[in-house]
């Protein structure tokens, strides 16, 4: 009887560890997939309904928490970032480098 208890405990522990690992991976995948490229030079993490990108201008229009980073293989951009809307904005710039048109060309 004790062997069965140990066996069942081992299986239960294995199942819990396996499920926990897959939950962590799915959470990391979800976080990575929330980053969307805006224009040619920037990547935005946050609600896509909260910002627009038109003609080189990234405009935050709805309050929320956003992180802006450089797009892969893009060291500098000439894009403009604006905050123009209602609500509270938490905007994090993660190594963003913006140049004037003449510097970025």
C-alpha positions in Angstrom: 0.0 0.0 0.0 2.9 2.4 0.8 4.4 1.7 -2.6 1.2 2.7 -4.3 1.1 5.9 -2.3 4.6 6.8 -3.2 4.0 6.0 -6.8 0.8 8.1 -7.0 2.6 11.0 -5.2 5.4 10.8 -7.7 3.0 10.9 -10.7 1.0 13.8 -9.2 4.2 15.8 -8.6 5.3 15.1 -12.2 2.0 16.3 -13.6 2.0 19.4 -11.5 5.5 20.3 -12.5 4.8 19.6 -16.2 1.6 21.7 -16.2 3.4 24.5 -14.4 6.1 24.6 -16.9 3.8 24.8 -19.8 1.8 27.6 -18.1 5.0 29.6 -17.7 5.9 29.1 -21.4 2.5 30.2 -22.6 2.6 33.3 -20.4 6.0 34.2 -21.9 4.7 33.6 -25.4 1.7 35.8 -24.7 3.9 38.6 -23.5 6.1 38.3 -26.5 3.2 38.3 -28.9 1.8 41.6 -27.5 4.7 43.5 -29.0 3.7 45.0 -32.3 5.9 46.8 -34.8 4.7 50.4 -35.3 6.1 51.8 -38.6 9.6 51.0 -39.6 11.5 51.8 -36.5 9.5 51.2 -33.3 7.9 48.3 -31.4 5.0 48.9 -29.0 3.9 46.7 -26.1 0.5 47.5 -24.8 -3.1 47.6 -26.1 -3.2 48.2 -29.9 -6.5 50.1 -29.4 -4.6 52.7 -27.4 -2.3 54.1 -30.1 -2.1 54.8 -33.9 0.7 55.0 -36.3 0.4 57.2 -39.4 3.0 58.9 -41.6 5.9 58.5 -39.2 4.0 59.5 -36.0 3.2 57.1 -33.2 0.3 58.7 -31.3 -1.0 57.4 -27.9 -4.7 58.1 -27.8 -6.0 56.0 -24.9 -4.7 55.9 -21.4 -2.8 52.8 -20.4 0.7 51.3 -19.9 2.9 51.1 -22.9 6.6 50.2 -23.6 8.2 51.5 -26.8 11.4 49.9 -28.0 13.4 49.9 -31.2 12.5 47.5 -33.9 15.0 44.6 -34.6 18.0 45.7 -36.7 16.9 49.4 -36.3 19.5 51.4 -34.4 17.8 54.8 -34.9 14.5 56.1 -36.2 13.1 59.5 -37.4 9.6 58.6 -36.1 7.8 61.0 -33.8 6.1 59.9 -30.5 3.1 61.9 -29.3 0.7 61.5 -26.3 -2.6 63.0 -27.2 -5.6 61.6 -25.4 -7.6 61.2 -22.2 -6.6 59.1 -19.3 -3.5 58.2 -17.4 -0.5 57.2 -19.5 2.5 55.1 -18.3 5.0 55.3 -21.2 8.3 53.5 -21.0 11.0 54.2 -23.6 13.3 51.3 -23.8 16.5 52.3 -25.5 14.6 54.4 -28.0 16.8 56.6 -30.3 15.1 59.2 -32.4 17.1 61.4 -34.8 16.1 64.4 -36.9 15.4 63.6 -40.6 18.9 64.6 -41.6 20.6 62.6 -38.9 18.5 59.4 -39.5 19.1 59.3 -43.3 
